[in-house]
Amino acid sequence: MTITASQAQPGDILLDCEGTAWQRGTEFYDWSTFTGPVAYYGPWQDSYGPQGELTLLARDGRPV
């Protein structure tokens, strides 16, 4: 299933086109990769998180 970052739900695990796996946190600006949380300074910008179409790998702890 392909979705965008804005469609992701808390806990979703997604794969971007560059092969990076992302996990959505509880807030729209709460993203982490498997190397750690995404750090940012100042207001959140969408470019800090995953971009473009994303492949949804897991939702609610289950593979999609």
N, C-alpha and C positions, 0 to 999 in steps of 0.2 A: 504494500500500500504506500502511495506517495502522498506526502502532505507538506505544508510549509511550517516554518517555525511558529507562526501565529496560531496555527491549528493544533499545535502540540499541547498535550495535557500533562499536568504534574506527574512525574515518574516515567514518562515516555523515554524510550531509548531510540535514537535516530542515527542514521548514517548519511553523511553528506557526500557530494559528488567527488570530493577529494579523499574519501576513505576514512574520515575522522568520525568516531562515534561520539554522540552528545547525549546528555541526559538532562531533561527539563526538571527544574526545581518547582517549588510552590509558587513562586512569583514569575511574572513574564520576563523579568531580567535575570532570573536565577538559572544559569546554565553551567554545566561542567562537562569536561571531557574526561577520559580515563587517565589523564595525567594530572588532573586537579580542577578546582573551580576556575571559572573565567574571572580574572581580575580586571577592574576598570576604575577610573577616577572620574568624578563628576556625574552628570546625568547619563543614564543608559542610552546607548545608541544601538539600533538593530544590527549594525555591522559588527558588533562585538560578539554576537551569537552566530549560530549556523545560518547559512544563506541558501537561497534557491529552493529547489525541490529536494525533499529529504525522504529517505526510505524509512518507514516506521518498522523497527525491528521487534519491539516489545511494548506492551501496554498492560497495566495492572499486573505486572510480574509474569506475563505469559507472552510467548512468541506470537507474532501476528502473521 
